[in-house]
Amino acid sequence: MAAYMSGSFPMAHPEDNNEIYWHTPKRRGIIPLDDRFTVSKKLRRLYRSGKFTFTVNRNFEEVIRQCASLRADDTWISEEIIEAYIGLHKTGFAHSFETRLNDELVGGLYGICIGKAFFGESMFHTQTDTSKLALMYLVEFLREKEFLLLDTQYLNPHIKQFGAYEISHTTYKLLLKQATQL
């Protein structure tokens, strides 16, 4: 938890016997929680369709294991990471946001919550767009709870479509300090 509050996060490295290293990027990816968060009309219609239901923390372990299994040969989510995050979930710091179809888990994400900061770790889907729906649910939840920060660690094309952008480490540290003190 101290590492997260200082701007670092863990990743196991499969090519190095799953050794866990702490990462502190010079540029940090964040998803805006204001009107800069964008989704396509198609995705918004799907979210509002009533076809899916959304839950929080109903199957945390299954969510993290699904995320780890996406790229089983080169995932940064080792068994040691899984066990650590299950422990953080039991103490109330790690959370999962889940998408369900007919009560079956079909998508989700997990992350760490400290104060008014949410640190997104990983997402998975078994049906098209269901991880994106979980992200939309997370953003709605964070907005309702007046969160200040949705940290995505690194910027990638998947999250960039939602308006995600990078900020400098210095700017990130200021925002992090403000968000974690609330």
C-alpha positions, 0 to 999 in steps of 0.5 A: 500500500505504501508503494501505491501511495508513492506512485509504484506498482508491482508486476511479475516478470515471467522471463525472470522466474516471475520475480516481482519488480516495482514499476514507477513510470515517468509518464502515467496513464489516467482515465478522466472521471469528468466529461472527457471520459468518452464511449462510443454510441454503440457501447453506450447503447449496450451498457443501457440495454439491460442485457447485462448486470453489474456487480462489485466484489462478488467474484474477486478471485475469479476476476483476477484469475481470468485476467491472469489467464488471458496471456498465461505464458507471459502474464505479469499476474503471477500466483504470488501476485494473485495471492497478495491481491486476494489478501488485499481484497480481504482487507478491503483494499482490492476490488472487482467490478464485474459484468454478468450475462444471465448471472454468469461472469463474462467480463470484469476488472480489478484494482486497488482503492486508497482514499479517492484513488482507484488503481486499475490493474487488469481487465478480462472479457469472455464476450465482446465488449464486456470488459469495457462495460465493466469499465463504464460501470467503474467510472460511474461508481467512481463519479458517484463517490467523487473519486479524483483519480483513475490510474491505469498505470500505462497508456495503451490503445485499449484505454486510450479510446475512452479519453485516457491520457498521460501525465508527467510523474510530477503531476501524477504525484500531486494528484495522487497525494490529493486523492489518497489523503481524502 
